[in-house]
Amino acid sequence: MSSPDPQVRAARNKSTSPPPRGPVVAVTGAASGVGALLTARLAASEEVKQVVAVDERRGECAEAEWHILDVRDPAIADRLRGADVVVHLALDLDLETDAAARTAYNVRGTQTVLTAAAAAGVHRVVLCTSTMVYGALPDNELPLSEDAELRATAEATGVGDLLEIERLARRAPRAHPGLNVTVVRPAVLVGGTDTALTRYFESPRLLVVAGSRPAWQFCHVEDLCSALEYAVLEKVDGELAVSCDGWLEQEEVEELSGIRRMELPSAVALGAAARLHRIGLTPSPAGDLAYTMYPWVVSGSRLHDAGWRPSYTNEEVLAQLLEEVSGRHTVAGRRLGRKDATAAGAAGATVALLGAAAVVRRARKARRRI
């Protein structure tokens, strides 16, 4: 019997051989939030050989290999041995966390992961910050280039930590030759998240500072996970902005949400926000307000050039956000219980809080003049 044609033999072998397997990927912060979603996504991918999940508790993804420890523990280097890529998502950006403790965790954790990854022979680390690092400024272009200067300050919640993480990312390849670092920067993240910017839409009125020009750009968590997967598979690298295409003007946001605005002079809004945060009535510092005043929209061209596209539009993500926050009541960044909101009347409470801060400020000035 004659042997099969060589092309037929090759086709048979190809059809019976297992599909090619890709990298071993370690994910920190894998038990919850974006980390849990990404861990499940990578574990289901035919392009990923194995997922190593690192967190302080075990998550739900049974397909991952779990290691329970704090990312600040140098022992993490042993857990990362054999991994090709590390995605570091163990960050604390909770509004209620003590600021000093939050910074200590975020910065030390990132330093430890970068050092441990290099020691373990990992060739790529993917870090996640935010487009907030570009800063919200009145002279920002619409949209900003991904190469634009990072002009944010440390005055908004967690932004100082994110800027330090960006600095660590830039220094890492020099400190650890052979280590490639990719930074992924999502826009306003929506999908089970709680930030000062998502709480903005829990208010009964949208605070608008007179003379400002807000522009809103969102990112769905599923789109962030797909962008992170692109980085893991080395389809794109460098510094990447992730968002829906385009942006929404404030008037469009108000029309789509059905929430009316409350417009205040800049001095009153910023002064009140600073005072309320200083006396502990609100978790958000005055610096958060800038991100509702000025544009910080980024083009996201690098991912687009690599073939990535968002699955959601800004309009769709805003609709999901409004659905998620339905029934919550937030005044000047502080979440109220149902009884508080009912008794005070949310709009009235906002005006009262802002007005009280302004009155206190004027009284202090008057005392100084006496």
C-alpha positions in Angstrom: 0.0 0.0 0.0 1.4 3.4 -1.0 2.0 5.9 1.8 -0.3 9.0 1.9 0.7 12.1 0.1 3.0 14.3 2.3 0.5 17.2 2.3 -2.2 14.8 3.5 0.1 13.5 6.2 0.8 17.1 7.4 -2.9 18.0 7.4 -3.7 14.9 9.5 -0.9 15.6 12.0 -2.1 19.2 12.3 -5.7 18.2 12.9 -4.7 15.7 15.7 -2.0 17.8 17.4 -3.0 20.0 20.4 -3.3 23.7 19.7 -0.2 25.8 20.4 -0.1 27.1 24.0 1.1 30.5 24.9 2.5 32.1 28.0 2.2 31.4 31.7 0.6 34.5 33.1 0.5 35.5 36.8 -2.2 37.9 37.9 -2.0 39.8 41.3 -5.2 40.9 42.9 -6.8 38.0 41.2 -9.6 37.3 43.7 -11.8 40.3 43.0 -12.7 43.2 40.7 -10.8 43.5 37.4 -8.3 40.9 38.6 -11.0 38.2 39.0 -12.5 39.0 35.5 -9.1 38.9 33.9 -8.1 35.7 35.6 -11.2 34.0 34.3 -10.7 35.4 30.8 -7.1 34.2 30.6 -7.9 30.8 32.1 -10.5 30.3 29.3 -8.1 31.5 26.5 -6.6 29.0 24.1 -3.6 31.4 23.7 -2.6 31.2 27.4 -0.9 28.1 28.8 -1.6 28.6 32.5 -2.8 31.3 34.9 -1.1 31.8 38.3 -3.4 33.7 40.6 -2.0 35.7 43.5 -4.1 37.3 46.2 -4.6 37.5 50.0 -7.6 35.1 49.6 -8.6 32.5 47.2 -10.9 33.5 44.3 -13.5 31.6 42.3 -11.5 30.6 39.2 -10.8 26.9 39.7 -8.7 26.6 36.6 -6.0 29.0 38.0 -3.1 27.9 40.3 -3.7 29.9 43.5 -1.0 31.4 45.8 -2.3 33.2 48.9 0.0 36.0 50.1 0.4 39.8 50.3 2.1 41.3 47.2 4.5 43.2 49.4 5.9 39.9 50.6 9.3 39.2 48.9 8.4 35.5 48.9 6.2 36.4 45.9 9.4 35.9 43.7 9.2 32.2 44.3 5.5 32.2 43.3 6.3 34.0 40.0 9.0 31.6 39.0 8.1 30.0 35.7 5.7 32.9 34.7 6.3 34.7 31.4 4.1 37.6 32.1 2.8 39.3 35.3 -0.3 41.5 35.4 -0.2 43.6 38.6 -3.7 44.5 39.6 -3.4 44.4 43.4 -4.1 48.1 44.0 -6.1 49.8 46.8 -8.0 52.8 45.4 -10.9 52.7 47.9 -12.2 56.1 48.8 -12.6 55.2 52.5 -9.0 53.8 52.9 -6.6 55.9 55.0 -4.5 57.8 52.4 -1.1 57.0 54.0 -1.9 53.3 54.3 -3.2 53.2 50.7 0.0 54.7 49.3 2.2 52.4 51.4 0.3 49.4 50.0 0.2 50.6 46.4 3.7 51.8 46.0 5.4 49.1 48.0 3.4 46.4 46.3 4.4 47.6 42.9 8.0 47.9 43.8 8.0 44.3 45.2 6.3 42.9 42.2 8.7 44.5 39.7 11.7 43.4 41.7 10.3 39.9 42.2 9.4 39.5 38.5 12.9 40.4 37.4 14.4 38.0 40.0 12.0 35.2 38.8 13.0 35.6 35.1 9.7 37.1 34.0 10.1 39.0 30.8 7.0 41.3 30.9 5.1 43.1 33.6 1.8 44.8 32.8 0.7 47.6 35.2 -2.6 49.3 35.3 -3.0 53.0 36.3 -5.6 55.5 34.8 -5.9 58.2 32.2 -6.2 60.5 35.3 -2.4 60.6 35.3 -2.6 63.0 32.3 -4.3 65.6 34.5 -7.6 67.5 34.0 -6.5 70.9 32.8 -8.3 73.7 31.0 -5.7 73.8 28.2 -5.8 70.0 27.4 -6.2 69.1 23.8 -9.3 67.1 22.8 -8.2 64.3 22.6 -4.8 64.1 24.2 -2.1 61.9 22.5 -1.0 58.9 24.5 2.5 60.5 24.4 1.2 63.7 26.1 3.0 64.8 29.2 1.6 63.4 32.5 0.6 66.7 34.2 -1.6 65.4 37.0 -0.8 66.3 40.6 -1.3 64.2 43.7 -4.3 66.2 44.8 -7.0 63.7 43.7 -7.8 60.4 45.3 -5.1 57.8 44.5 -3.6 59.8 41.7 -0.3 60.4 43.6 0.0 56.6 43.9 -0.7 56.1 40.2 2.0 58.7 39.3 4.5 56.9 41.5 3.6 53.6 39.8 4.2 55.3 36.4 7.6 56.4 37.6 8.5 52.9 38.8 7.4 51.6 35.4 9.7 54.0 33.6 12.7 53.1 35.8 12.2 49.4 35.9 13.8 48.5 32.5 16.9 50.4 33.5 17.0 48.8 37.0 16.2 45.4 35.6 17.6 44.9 32.1 15.5 42.5 30.0 12.3 43.3 31.9 9.6 44.9 29.6 7.0 47.0 31.3 3.6 47.9 29.7 1.3 50.4 31.3 -2.4 50.3 30.6 -4.4 53.4 31.5 -8.2 53.1 31.5 -10.6 56.1 31.4 -13.4 56.3 33.9 -13.9 52.7 34.7 -17.4 51.3 35.0 -18.6 47.8 35.9 -18.8 47.1 39.6 -16.4 50.0 40.5 -16.8 52.7 43.2 -14.7 55.9 42.6 -15.2 59.6 43.1 -16.1 59.8 39.4 -18.7 57.1 39.5 -20.2 58.6 42.7 -20.6 61.9 40.7 -23.6 60.2 39.1 -25.1 59.1 42.4 -25.9 62.8 43.2 -29.4 64.2 42.7 -27.9 67.1 40.7 -24.7 67.0 38.6 -22.4 69.7 40.0 -21.1 71.9 37.3 -18.5 74.6 38.0 -19.2 77.8 36.2 -16.9 78.4 33.3 -15.6 74.8 33.1 -15.8 72.5 30.1 -16.1 68.9 31.2 -15.7 66.0 28.7 -16.6 62.5 29.7 -14.8 59.4 28.5 -15.6 55.9 29.9 -14.1 52.4 29.9 -16.1 49.3 30.5 -14.3 46.7 32.7 -14.7 44.1 30.0 -12.9 46.3 27.5 -10.1 46.9 30.0 -9.7 43.1 30.4 -9.6 42.6 26.6 -6.9 45.4 26.4 -4.9 43.7 29.2 -5.1 40.4 27.3 -3.7 42.2 24.2 -0.8 43.3 26.3 -0.3 39.9 27.9 -0.1 38.3 24.4 2.3 41.0 23.2 0.0 42.2 20.5 0.8 45.7 21.8 3.2 47.3 24.2 4.3 50.7 25.6 1.9 53.1 27.4 -1.8 52.4 26.3 -5.0 54.3 26.9 -8.1 52.2 27.0 -11.6 53.8 26.5 -14.7 54.0 24.5 -14.3 55.8 21.2 -14.8 59.6 21.5 -16.3 61.4 24.4 -19.5 63.0 25.7 -19.9 66.7 26.4 -21.6 67.7 29.8 -24.8 68.6 28.0 -25.0 65.2 26.4 -24.4 63.5 29.8 -27.2 65.5 31.3 -29.6 64.7 28.4 -28.7 61.0 28.5 -28.9 60.7 32.3 -31.9 62.9 32.8 -30.1 64.5 35.8 -30.2 68.2 36.0 -27.2 70.3 36.8 -26.4 72.5 39.8 -24.0 75.2 38.7 -21.7 76.9 41.3 -18.9 79.5 41.0 -15.5 78.0 41.1 -14.4 79.6 44.3 -17.5 78.3 46.2 -17.3 74.8 44.7 -13.5 74.3 45.3 -13.5 76.0 48.7 -16.4 74.0 49.9 -14.9 70.7 48.6 -11.6 71.4 50.4 -13.3 72.4 53.7 -15.7 69.4 53.7 -12.8 67.0 53.1 -10.6 68.6 55.7 -13.2 68.2 58.4 -13.9 64.7 57.4 -17.4 65.1 56.0 -16.5 63.8 52.5 -13.9 61.2 51.4 -13.0 63.1 48.2 -10.4 65.8 48.3 -10.9 69.0 46.3 -8.5 67.7 43.6 -11.2 65.2 42.5 -13.4 68.1 41.4 -11.0 69.1 38.6 -11.8 65.8 36.8 -15.4 67.0 36.5 -14.4 70.5 35.3 -11.8 70.0 32.6 -11.1 67.5 29.8 -8.8 64.5 30.1 -9.8 62.5 27.1 -7.1 60.4 25.4 -7.0 59.1 21.8 -6.1 55.4 22.5 -4.5 55.1 19.1 -1.9 52.4 20.0 -4.5 49.8 20.8 -6.5 50.8 17.7 -3.4 50.5 15.5 -2.9 46.9 16.9 -6.5 46.0 15.8 -8.2 46.3 19.2 -11.7 47.9 19.3 -13.9 48.6 22.4 -17.1 46.6 22.6 -19.0 49.4 24.3 -19.8 53.0 23.5 -19.7 55.9 26.0 -23.5 56.0 25.8 -23.8 52.3 26.7 -21.3 52.5 29.5 -23.0 55.6 31.0 -26.4 53.8 30.8 -24.8 50.8 32.7 -23.3 53.2 35.3 -26.7 54.9 35.9 -28.3 51.4 36.4 -25.6 50.4 38.9 -25.9 53.5 41.0 -29.7 53.6 41.0 -31.0 53.9 44.5 -27.7 55.2 45.9 -27.6 58.7 47.4 -24.4 60.7 47.4 -23.9 64.2 48.6 -20.6 65.9 47.8 -18.9 62.5 47.5 -20.3 61.2 50.8 -22.8 58.3 50.5 -25.9 58.7 52.5 -28.2 56.0 54.0 -31.7 55.9 52.7 -33.0 57.6 55.9 -30.5 60.4 55.6 -31.4 61.0 51.9 -35.1 60.9 52.6 -34.9 63.2 55.6 -32.6 65.8 54.2 -33.7 65.8 50.6 -30.6 65.1 48.6 -30.6 68.3 46.6 -31.1 70.4 49.7 -28.4 68.5 51.5 -25.9 69.3 48.7 -26.7 73.0 48.8 -26.6 73.0 52.6 -23.2 71.3 52.8 -21.7 73.6 50.2 -23.4 76.6 51.7 -22.2 75.8 55.2 -18.6 75.6 54.0 -18.8 78.9 52.3 -20.4 80.5 55.3 -17.6 79.2 57.6 -15.0 80.5 55.2 -16.5 84.0 55.1 -16.9 84.1 58.9 -13.2 83.2 59.3 -12.2 86.0 56.9 -14.4 88.5 58.8 -12.8 87.5 62.1 -9.3 88.1 60.7 -10.3 91.6 59.6 -11.5 92.6 63.1 
